[in-house]
């Protein structure tokens, strides 16, 4: 078996769940209180912008009280110490990977702590509310800011970079994701087709678990540090 040089990691809600951030599809989770159609589509924003902005203002405020956990810290350690190529692709819109220290990171679904001005097309760091229709820090015009979140029906960010990395990977690792949301759910097949070994680290088998060469099941805070230790010992 050839040595690993290039690693691509996909992280999902299961990585941040142990930091107290609601997961996407769990019973009693975040989306139980709101239908996806009411808060996470362009049509919802056009229909009831106050509801959507209030919902994301609450999430933006909440994530700033959370802290990275052992899984985030382990991936940041891998990022710092791995000598080959590495890319962490996250479906999460929190900033816990960054706060743990990860640098080689890509947010495919946007970021809670950014606002996107649909007037001037600039994305800016934003930690406060949007409900009061503040002015854009770039163009100065009020009323054009929306959450910098990829909603259902919109194209995830930086897909060309993602597929380029997947096609160069020797190892693809999926951590804490349901395997239900595309295009991310198809990354394992893309990596396999390019010859990568594939590993799933998840609380339970994902919907695409059978595509992986190996699967380990349990809490991310236990599985991820142990796996990172293995990789770095090699």
Secondary structure, DSSP 4 states (H G I P E B T S, - for coil): -PPP--EEEEE-HHHHHTTTPPPSSSTTSGGGSS-HHHHSBHHHHHH-HHHHHHHHHHHHHHHTT----HHHHHHHHHHHH--S-EEEEE---SSHHHHHT--SEEETTEEEEEEEETTT--EEE--S-STT-PBPTTT--BS-EEEEE--BTSPPTTHHHHHHHHTT-SEEEEES--S-STTGGGHHHHHHHTT-EEEEEESS--TTGGGSSEEEES-HHHHHHHHHHHHHH-
